[in-house]
Amino acid sequence: MRALKIGWVALSALLVPVWAGFAVSVAQDAKGERPQVQGAAQGGGNALPAWIVTCSNANPSAIFACIMQQSLQMQDTGQRIASVTIRKDGEQAFAIIQLPHGVSLSAGVDVSVDDGPVAKLPIESADQNGSYARLLMDDATSKAMRAGTILRIVATSMTGEQLKLEMSLSGFSKSQDILLTHG
């Protein structure tokens, strides 16, 4: 199995509602630049953190709840490619990894921090917004993400090509502290 790498600008032409052969690596473009991460504003001292915490009581139970999230988006259109959303469910936290259409549901998804051990996760569901896998945020996973620099996510397209995504773990610890305190 090989990973097909194409330029970031060329990737936008592939992002259509139905992908016949989605097979790209978006870790870097041809110039070595990374795709834009939600909140990772360019330039100046006004850059937002890569991990955004949002809290609200807008739910059926009116209970105050928080999530932390990072999204990878197309620079030119703002279209989301993938996201990781972490929330607490009672005492346990978990991450929902949202992947784009065109990934092989049966192949699942591989997740690792930096060059650490790979967790093989099943894709649990899919809808009009993409496919979803769940990662339990146990102590070992949380410690690895707090100490790490890159969250690596690898999915397989329906044609067997790899989709490699990298998300920054910069600011993860601060955001997780907020989530655990208020969430």
PAPA-409453 format. One record per residue (C-alpha): residue number from 1; residue in three letters; y negated, z negated, x. Coordinates in nm, 4 decimals. Example, Ala and Ser with C-alpha at 12.3 -4.5 7.8 and 13.67 -1.06 7.14 Angstrom:
<rs>
<1 "ala" <0.4500 -0.7800 1.2300>>;
<2 "ser" <0.1060 -0.7140 1.3670>>;
</rs>
This chain:
<rs>
<1 "met" <0.0000 0.0000 0.0000>>;
<2 "arg" <-0.3421 0.0901 0.1415>>;
<3 "ala" <-0.6957 -0.0035 0.0456>>;
<4 "leu" <-0.9310 0.2840 -0.0167>>;
<5 "lys" <-1.2867 0.2186 0.1023>>;
<6 "ile" <-1.5805 0.4129 -0.0287>>;
<7 "gly" <-1.9554 0.3731 -0.0104>>;
<8 "trp" <-2.1241 0.1248 -0.2457>>;
<9 "val" <-2.3420 0.3923 -0.4059>>;
<10 "ala" <-2.0405 0.6127 -0.4694>>;
<11 "leu" <-1.8717 0.3183 -0.6422>>;
<12 "ser" <-2.1233 0.3344 -0.9259>>;
<13 "ala" <-1.9890 0.6755 -1.0233>>;
<14 "leu" <-1.6430 0.5208 -1.0688>>;
<15 "leu" <-1.7608 0.2469 -1.3036>>;
<16 "val" <-1.6948 0.4061 -1.6395>>;
<17 "pro" <-1.5431 0.2482 -1.9530>>;
<18 "val" <-1.1916 0.3726 -1.8739>>;
<19 "trp" <-1.0808 0.4150 -1.5144>>;
<20 "ala" <-0.7915 0.6461 -1.4561>>;
<21 "gly" <-0.7482 0.5495 -1.0921>>;
<22 "phe" <-0.9612 0.2524 -0.9960>>;
<23 "ala" <-0.9018 0.2061 -0.6253>>;
<24 "val" <-1.1862 0.0778 -0.4114>>;
<25 "ser" <-1.2778 -0.1939 -0.1732>>;
<26 "val" <-1.6158 -0.3453 -0.2477>>;
<27 "ala" <-1.6249 -0.5983 0.0333>>;
<28 "gln" <-1.8680 -0.3732 0.2248>>;
<29 "asp" <-2.0203 -0.0313 0.1948>>;
<30 "ala" <-2.0235 0.2365 0.4637>>;
<31 "lys" <-2.3330 0.0798 0.6274>>;
<32 "gly" <-2.1642 -0.2618 0.6448>>;
<33 "glu" <-2.3785 -0.4054 0.3639>>;
<34 "arg" <-2.2263 -0.6345 0.1026>>;
<35 "pro" <-2.2620 -0.5741 -0.2702>>;
<36 "gln" <-2.5272 -0.7799 -0.4420>>;
<37 "val" <-2.4122 -1.1200 -0.5585>>;
<38 "gln" <-2.5679 -1.2732 -0.8694>>;
<39 "gly" <-2.8508 -1.4943 -0.7542>>;
<40 "ala" <-2.8485 -1.3697 -0.3960>>;
<41 "ala" <-3.1967 -1.2258 -0.4238>>;
<42 "gln" <-3.3150 -1.0208 -0.1296>>;
<43 "gly" <-3.5978 -1.1319 0.0961>>;
<44 "gly" <-3.8449 -1.4177 0.0976>>;
<45 "gly" <-3.7756 -1.7838 0.0430>>;
<46 "asn" <-3.7099 -1.7336 -0.3275>>;
<47 "ala" <-3.3396 -1.6497 -0.2992>>;
<48 "leu" <-3.1296 -1.8106 -0.5675>>;
<49 "pro" <-2.7972 -1.9739 -0.4813>>;
<50 "ala" <-2.4818 -1.7624 -0.4988>>;
<51 "trp" <-2.3224 -2.0190 -0.7342>>;
<52 "ile" <-2.5288 -2.0800 -1.0478>>;
<53 "val" <-2.4729 -2.3881 -1.2667>>;
<54 "thr" <-2.5546 -2.3557 -1.6358>>;
<55 "cys" <-2.5360 -2.6461 -1.8815>>;
<56 "ser" <-2.5669 -2.6347 -2.2594>>;
<57 "asn" <-2.4694 -2.8035 -2.5822>>;
<58 "ala" <-2.4431 -2.4670 -2.7632>>;
<59 "asn" <-2.0804 -2.5032 -2.8687>>;
<60 "pro" <-1.9042 -2.5973 -3.1929>>;
<61 "ser" <-1.8782 -2.9646 -3.0901>>;
<62 "ala" <-2.2395 -2.9805 -2.9598>>;
<63 "ile" <-2.1013 -3.1454 -2.6457>>;
<64 "phe" <-2.3064 -3.1047 -2.3292>>;
<65 "ala" <-2.0949 -2.8912 -2.0925>>;
<66 "cys" <-2.1589 -2.7095 -1.7660>>;
<67 "ile" <-2.0111 -2.4109 -1.5863>>;
<68 "met" <-2.0697 -2.2719 -1.2389>>;
<69 "gln" <-2.0477 -1.9010 -1.1834>>;
<70 "gln" <-2.0863 -1.6230 -0.9306>>;
<71 "ser" <-2.0825 -1.2550 -1.0227>>;
<72 "leu" <-2.0600 -0.9362 -0.8188>>;
<73 "gln" <-2.2862 -0.6706 -0.9668>>;
<74 "met" <-2.3817 -0.3111 -0.8989>>;
<75 "gln" <-2.7114 -0.3114 -0.7115>>;
<76 "asp" <-2.8560 -0.0131 -0.8957>>;
<77 "thr" <-2.7450 -0.0921 -1.2535>>;
<78 "gly" <-2.6759 -0.4652 -1.2558>>;
<79 "gln" <-2.3340 -0.3934 -1.4110>>;
<80 "arg" <-2.0888 -0.6754 -1.3424>>;
<81 "ile" <-1.7818 -0.5833 -1.1357>>;
<82 "ala" <-1.6206 -0.9251 -1.1215>>;
<83 "ser" <-1.7029 -1.2915 -1.1689>>;
<84 "val" <-1.5623 -1.6360 -1.1063>>;
<85 "thr" <-1.6511 -1.9066 -1.3588>>;
<86 "ile" <-1.5531 -2.2683 -1.2963>>;
<87 "arg" <-1.5483 -2.5246 -1.5767>>;
<88 "lys" <-1.3948 -2.8593 -1.6541>>;
<89 "asp" <-1.1397 -2.9025 -1.9310>>;
<90 "gly" <-1.1141 -3.2767 -1.9749>>;
<91 "glu" <-1.0545 -3.4210 -1.6297>>;
<92 "gln" <-0.9263 -3.0958 -1.4753>>;
<93 "ala" <-1.1423 -2.8107 -1.3470>>;
<94 "phe" <-1.0251 -2.4495 -1.3353>>;
<95 "ala" <-1.1680 -2.1128 -1.2359>>;
<96 "ile" <-1.1515 -1.8034 -1.4538>>;
<97 "ile" <-1.1503 -1.4877 -1.2431>>;
<98 "gln" <-1.2789 -1.1886 -1.4396>>;
<99 "leu" <-1.1704 -0.8521 -1.3015>>;
<100 "pro" <-1.2765 -0.5020 -1.4060>>;
<101 "his" <-1.0753 -0.2630 -1.6215>>;
<102 "gly" <-0.8144 -0.0542 -1.4425>>;
<103 "val" <-0.6270 -0.3309 -1.2616>>;
<104 "ser" <-0.2515 -0.3614 -1.2950>>;
<105 "leu" <-0.1791 -0.6539 -1.5234>>;
<106 "ser" <0.1788 -0.6920 -1.3994>>;
<107 "ala" <0.0718 -0.7093 -1.0317>>;
<108 "gly" <-0.1461 -1.0144 -1.0882>>;
<109 "val" <-0.4163 -1.1121 -0.8415>>;
<110 "asp" <-0.4158 -1.2715 -0.4945>>;
<111 "val" <-0.6789 -1.5332 -0.4137>>;
<112 "ser" <-0.7507 -1.6975 -0.0784>>;
<113 "val" <-1.0268 -1.8811 0.1022>>;
<114 "asp" <-1.1209 -1.7232 0.4338>>;
<115 "asp" <-0.7872 -1.6435 0.6036>>;
<116 "gly" <-0.6004 -1.9316 0.4401>>;
<117 "pro" <-0.2905 -1.9290 0.2200>>;
<118 "val" <-0.2787 -1.6748 -0.0627>>;
<119 "ala" <-0.2343 -1.7955 -0.4209>>;
<120 "lys" <-0.0612 -1.5348 -0.6388>>;
<121 "leu" <-0.1947 -1.5643 -0.9938>>;
<122 "pro" <-0.0824 -1.3888 -1.3099>>;
<123 "ile" <-0.3401 -1.1997 -1.5112>>;
<124 "glu" <-0.3257 -1.4006 -1.8332>>;
<125 "ser" <-0.5289 -1.1825 -2.0669>>;
<126 "ala" <-0.7462 -0.8749 -2.1000>>;
<127 "asp" <-1.0134 -0.7648 -2.3459>>;
<128 "gln" <-1.3075 -0.5247 -2.3734>>;
<129 "asn" <-1.4813 -0.7061 -2.0842>>;
<130 "gly" <-1.1982 -0.6945 -1.8303>>;
<131 "ser" <-0.8902 -0.8875 -1.7186>>;
<132 "tyr" <-0.8647 -1.2617 -1.6550>>;
<133 "ala" <-0.6693 -1.4893 -1.4222>>;
<134 "arg" <-0.6891 -1.8685 -1.4074>>;
<135 "leu" <-0.6981 -2.0742 -1.0854>>;
<136 "leu" <-0.6410 -2.4491 -1.1069>>;
<137 "met" <-0.9134 -2.6266 -0.9089>>;
<138 "asp" <-0.6900 -2.9008 -0.7699>>;
<139 "asp" <-0.7962 -3.1148 -0.4726>>;
<140 "ala" <-0.6568 -2.8750 -0.2121>>;
<141 "thr" <-0.8274 -2.5709 -0.3684>>;
<142 "ser" <-1.1600 -2.7532 -0.4061>>;
<143 "lys" <-1.1487 -2.8805 -0.0467>>;
<144 "ala" <-1.0693 -2.5328 0.0861>>;
<145 "met" <-1.3546 -2.3742 -0.1117>>;
<146 "arg" <-1.6003 -2.6470 -0.0073>>;
<147 "ala" <-1.5113 -2.5950 0.3609>>;
<148 "gly" <-1.4756 -2.2151 0.3415>>;
<149 "thr" <-1.7192 -1.9272 0.3691>>;
<150 "ile" <-1.5539 -1.6443 0.1691>>;
<151 "leu" <-1.3414 -1.6394 -0.1465>>;
<152 "arg" <-1.1152 -1.3353 -0.1225>>;
<153 "ile" <-0.9769 -1.1760 -0.4386>>;
<154 "val" <-0.7315 -0.8853 -0.4210>>;
<155 "ala" <-0.6080 -0.6979 -0.7271>>;
<156 "thr" <-0.4060 -0.3792 -0.7523>>;
<157 "ser" <-0.5132 -0.0749 -0.9517>>;
<158 "met" <-0.2791 0.0974 -1.1934>>;
<159 "thr" <-0.2263 0.3617 -0.9212>>;
<160 "gly" <-0.1228 0.1038 -0.6598>>;
<161 "glu" <-0.4457 0.0940 -0.4583>>;
<162 "gln" <-0.5994 -0.2425 -0.3663>>;
<163 "leu" <-0.9317 -0.3703 -0.4982>>;
<164 "lys" <-1.0669 -0.6194 -0.2440>>;
<165 "leu" <-1.3527 -0.8458 -0.3470>>;
<166 "glu" <-1.5305 -1.1093 -0.1398>>;
<167 "met" <-1.7488 -1.3815 -0.2874>>;
<168 "ser" <-1.9678 -1.6110 -0.0834>>;
<169 "leu" <-1.8890 -1.9819 -0.0844>>;
<170 "ser" <-2.2401 -2.0639 0.0361>>;
<171 "gly" <-2.3772 -2.3403 -0.1844>>;
<172 "phe" <-2.0375 -2.3971 -0.3497>>;
<173 "ser" <-2.0300 -2.7700 -0.2655>>;
<174 "lys" <-2.3748 -2.8408 -0.4150>>;
<175 "ser" <-2.2951 -2.6486 -0.7314>>;
<176 "gln" <-1.9563 -2.8154 -0.7696>>;
<177 "asp" <-2.1180 -3.1580 -0.7282>>;
<178 "ile" <-2.3548 -3.0751 -1.0170>>;
<179 "leu" <-2.0662 -2.9465 -1.2289>>;
<180 "leu" <-1.8532 -3.2560 -1.1661>>;
<181 "thr" <-2.1443 -3.4914 -1.2335>>;
<182 "his" <-2.2811 -3.3244 -1.5489>>;
<183 "gly" <-2.0019 -3.0981 -1.6705>>;
</rs>
